[in-house]
């Protein structure tokens, strides 16, 4: 009997230049490790909820979380940079709704 290959968590995470901004992501998806970390750590979603909502396997979600915990400093820094970028963009681009209400 031929042994079945074992898929490791490392093989479930890909980094491809030009895809998802070159950020680590779940293999075969555009869902980044950063997305999963935010959903789980900051929004309090369980691995089951994330897997169900985004049509992922639990192994995918757990691999993304394992990658996040192993690289949390760089991913947290990327999240902070994204937040700063969004804040700067909001400051430069006023809401059209706010203009209508004036």
Long-range contacts (C-beta under 8 A, 24 or more apart in sequence): 7-59, 9-59, 9-62, 9-63, 9-66, 9-67, 10-63, 12-59, 12-60, 12-63, 12-64, 13-63, 13-64, 13-67, 23-78, 24-67, 24-71, 24-75, 26-56, 26-60, 26-63, 26-64, 27-60, 29-54, 29-56, 29-60, 31-56, 31-64, 33-64, 33-67, 33-68, 33-71, 33-75, 34-68, 34-75, 34-78, 34-79, 34-82, 36-61, 36-64, 36-65, 36-68, 37-64, 37-65, 37-68, 37-72, 37-75, 37-79, 38-79, 40-65, 41-68
